[in-house]
């Protein structure tokens, strides 16, 4: 997290027309931080990101994931999509065969 005086100095140098590389060398921050200040993204150079819950074992697949498990969700989606396709009640406007009508 950078001090507000550093952020203000970066903004002044940006207004003066200096390049990211020159500003980074003068202030001692990375070019990415200079770009983040220019885009006004405080989470990159100022605020910390929210902490996620630690990964746990999914009851469905056994993978260590941050719940809810996206792996199980993707598998359910694929299973339902294939079942719809087999039943023939998929999205409207699609035919079951890939062959063009003669």
Rosetta silent file (secondary structure, phi, psi, omega in degrees, C-alpha in Angstrom):
SEQUENCE: XXXXXXXXXXXXXXXXXXXXXXXXXXXXXXXXXXXXXXXXXXXXXXXXXXXXXXXXXXXXXXXXXXXXXXXXXXXXXXXXXXXXXXXXXXXXXXXXXXXXXX
SCORE:     score description
SCORE:     0.000 S_00000001
   1 L     0.000  129.767 -176.722    0.000    0.000    0.000 S_00000001
   2 L   -97.980  148.447  178.592    1.458    3.330   -1.046 S_00000001
   3 L   -66.843  148.603 -178.255    1.304    6.580    0.860 S_00000001
   4 H   -61.971  -29.531  178.755   -1.097    9.196   -0.518 S_00000001
   5 H   -65.932  -36.164  177.359    1.812   11.588   -1.077 S_00000001
   6 H   -66.658  -42.575  179.305    3.410    9.074   -3.487 S_00000001
   7 H   -62.440  -42.956  178.735    0.109    8.697   -5.347 S_00000001
   8 H   -64.301  -38.795  178.351   -0.242   12.483   -5.599 S_00000001
   9 H   -64.117  -41.538  178.530    3.338   12.777   -6.860 S_00000001
  10 H   -62.164  -43.186  179.880    2.631   10.145   -9.547 S_00000001
  11 H   -63.309  -39.767  178.100   -0.492   12.034  -10.635 S_00000001
  12 H   -64.329  -42.328  179.716    1.459   15.297  -10.881 S_00000001
  13 H   -67.690  -33.441  175.558    4.172   13.653  -12.979 S_00000001
  14 H   -64.412  -42.795  178.941    1.525   12.117  -15.239 S_00000001
  15 H   -66.004  -29.456  178.793    0.017   15.558  -15.789 S_00000001
  16 H   -73.877  -12.496  175.507    3.511   16.887  -16.569 S_00000001
  17 L    94.980   13.734  178.240    3.684   14.406  -19.441 S_00000001
  18 L   -74.503  156.056  178.913    6.409   12.051  -18.208 S_00000001
  19 L   -78.978  163.748  178.280    6.407    8.422  -19.345 S_00000001
  20 H   -58.804  -41.100 -178.040    5.513    5.536  -17.048 S_00000001
  21 H   -63.435  -43.007  179.653    9.139    4.401  -17.052 S_00000001
  22 H   -66.137  -41.650 -179.784   10.426    7.847  -16.024 S_00000001
  23 H   -65.610  -41.907  179.695    7.814    8.185  -13.287 S_00000001
  24 H   -62.167  -40.520  179.398    8.595    4.696  -11.969 S_00000001
  25 H   -66.534  -38.854 -177.989   12.303    5.513  -11.804 S_00000001
  26 H   -73.652  -36.609 -174.431   11.699    8.810   -9.957 S_00000001
  27 H   -96.670  -17.679  179.625    9.187    7.497   -7.424 S_00000001
  28 L    82.543   20.220  176.113   10.527    3.966   -6.879 S_00000001
  29 L  -111.863  170.845 -179.747    7.318    2.167   -7.810 S_00000001
  30 L   -79.682  162.184  177.150    6.659   -0.238  -10.674 S_00000001
  31 H   -65.054  -32.292  177.000    5.345    0.810  -14.070 S_00000001
  32 H   -63.230  -38.261  177.368    2.240   -1.264  -13.355 S_00000001
  33 H   -67.354  -39.717  177.071    1.545    0.820  -10.268 S_00000001
  34 H   -61.410  -42.725  178.854    1.964    4.011  -12.302 S_00000001
  35 H   -64.630  -38.982  178.878   -0.511    2.635  -14.845 S_00000001
  36 H   -64.671  -39.644  177.100   -2.959    1.717  -12.061 S_00000001
  37 H   -65.155  -39.929  179.349   -2.773    5.251  -10.662 S_00000001
  38 H   -64.399  -38.030  179.260   -3.352    6.605  -14.168 S_00000001
  39 H   -83.536   -4.749 -178.974   -6.419    4.343  -14.608 S_00000001
  40 L    60.819   54.352  176.301   -7.566    5.238  -11.061 S_00000001
  41 L  -110.740   86.274 -174.981   -7.631    1.662   -9.777 S_00000001
  42 H   -64.605  -24.264 -178.490   -7.035    2.038   -6.027 S_00000001
  43 H   -67.249  -22.608  179.962   -7.309   -1.694   -5.316 S_00000001
  44 H   -78.039  -41.374 -174.206   -4.052   -2.247   -7.212 S_00000001
  45 H  -112.097   -6.129 -174.193   -1.953    0.322   -5.394 S_00000001
  46 L  -127.305  -66.432 -174.087   -3.892    1.143   -2.260 S_00000001
  47 L   -85.971  148.623  177.697   -6.514   -1.148   -0.827 S_00000001
  48 L   -82.364  156.102  179.353   -5.923   -4.786   -0.145 S_00000001
  49 L   -79.035  150.879  179.889   -8.021   -7.436   -1.860 S_00000001
  50 L   -65.271  143.963 -178.175  -10.658   -9.237    0.202 S_00000001
  51 L   -81.187  130.273  177.425   -9.475  -12.474    1.761 S_00000001
  52 L   -84.208  157.076  176.001  -11.108  -15.634    0.398 S_00000001
  53 L   -67.295  148.797  179.345  -12.121  -18.530    2.579 S_00000001
  54 L   -66.601  149.373 -179.032   -9.543  -21.307    2.706 S_00000001
  55 L   -65.380  145.926  178.291  -10.129  -24.203    0.312 S_00000001
  56 E  -132.075  167.294  178.426  -12.033  -27.204    1.632 S_00000001
  57 E   -74.968  131.433  175.701  -12.886  -30.657    0.300 S_00000001
  58 L   -77.398  136.645  178.968  -15.957  -30.761   -1.911 S_00000001
  59 L   -70.066  -25.683 -176.658  -18.489  -33.392   -0.826 S_00000001
  60 L   -82.231  -47.361 -173.174  -19.347  -34.146   -4.443 S_00000001
  61 L  -115.442  -17.380  178.185  -15.988  -34.598   -6.176 S_00000001
  62 L    88.555   -3.298  178.380  -13.381  -34.562   -3.417 S_00000001
  63 L   -72.193  151.803  173.330  -11.288  -31.731   -4.897 S_00000001
  64 E   -86.472  112.447 -174.362   -9.896  -29.050   -2.587 S_00000001
  65 E  -141.013  164.625  167.249  -11.751  -25.922   -3.712 S_00000001
  66 L   -84.294  119.127 -174.421  -13.243  -22.677   -2.460 S_00000001
  67 L   -73.236  148.321    2.723  -16.897  -23.588   -2.132 S_00000001
  68 L   -74.227  149.024 -174.016  -19.256  -23.678   -3.974 S_00000001
  69 L   -73.175  118.645  178.313  -17.409  -26.122   -6.208 S_00000001
  70 H   -76.358  -25.048  178.182  -17.259  -24.930   -9.830 S_00000001
  71 H   -64.168  -48.769  179.239  -16.042  -28.323  -10.984 S_00000001
  72 H   -64.207  -38.191  179.224  -19.254  -30.005   -9.809 S_00000001
  73 H   -63.016  -43.204  178.733  -21.338  -27.177  -11.253 S_00000001
  74 H   -65.203  -40.396  178.525  -19.695  -27.567  -14.672 S_00000001
  75 H   -64.180  -42.092  177.225  -20.190  -31.338  -14.572 S_00000001
  76 H   -62.431  -42.466  179.726  -23.905  -30.939  -13.697 S_00000001
  77 H   -61.552  -46.154  179.791  -24.328  -28.414  -16.509 S_00000001
  78 H   -63.784  -42.022  179.349  -22.675  -30.735  -19.033 S_00000001
  79 H   -62.565  -43.364  179.482  -24.712  -33.720  -17.841 S_00000001
  80 H   -67.503  -39.321  179.800  -27.983  -31.753  -18.158 S_00000001
  81 H   -65.289  -41.147  178.401  -27.040  -30.386  -21.592 S_00000001
  82 H   -67.733  -38.026  178.250  -26.232  -33.873  -22.902 S_00000001
  83 H   -65.050  -40.777  177.645  -29.462  -35.281  -21.461 S_00000001
  84 H   -63.105  -41.237 -179.299  -31.478  -32.517  -23.160 S_00000001
  85 H   -64.048  -40.857  178.895  -29.739  -33.207  -26.436 S_00000001
  86 H   -66.515  -37.857  179.454  -30.517  -36.943  -26.203 S_00000001
  87 H   -74.566  -21.866 -179.630  -34.187  -36.233  -25.400 S_00000001
  88 L    89.408    8.293  179.142  -34.421  -33.768  -28.258 S_00000001
  89 L  -107.692   45.236  177.713  -35.675  -30.851  -26.181 S_00000001
  90 L   -75.159 -161.740  179.953  -32.558  -28.716  -26.551 S_00000001
  91 L   -61.077  144.845 -179.390  -32.553  -25.049  -27.523 S_00000001
  92 L   -65.907  148.265  176.887  -35.191  -24.068  -30.111 S_00000001
  93 L    90.593    0.276  178.846  -34.139  -23.812  -33.736 S_00000001
  94 L  -110.055  134.078  176.069  -31.568  -26.584  -33.651 S_00000001
  95 L   -89.746  160.180 -177.580  -32.063  -29.838  -35.457 S_00000001
  96 L   -76.678  -31.719 -178.309  -30.851  -33.118  -34.035 S_00000001
  97 L   -96.934  155.709  179.514  -28.876  -34.164  -37.099 S_00000001
  98 L   -96.249   -6.418 -179.295  -25.951  -32.311  -38.548 S_00000001
  99 L   -77.003  137.994  178.177  -26.695  -33.386  -42.098 S_00000001
 100 L   -69.981  147.863  178.751  -28.243  -30.729  -44.320 S_00000001
 101 L   -68.639  138.573 -177.267  -31.778  -31.391  -45.527 S_00000001
 102 L   -86.824    0.000    0.000  -31.879  -32.725  -49.082 S_00000001
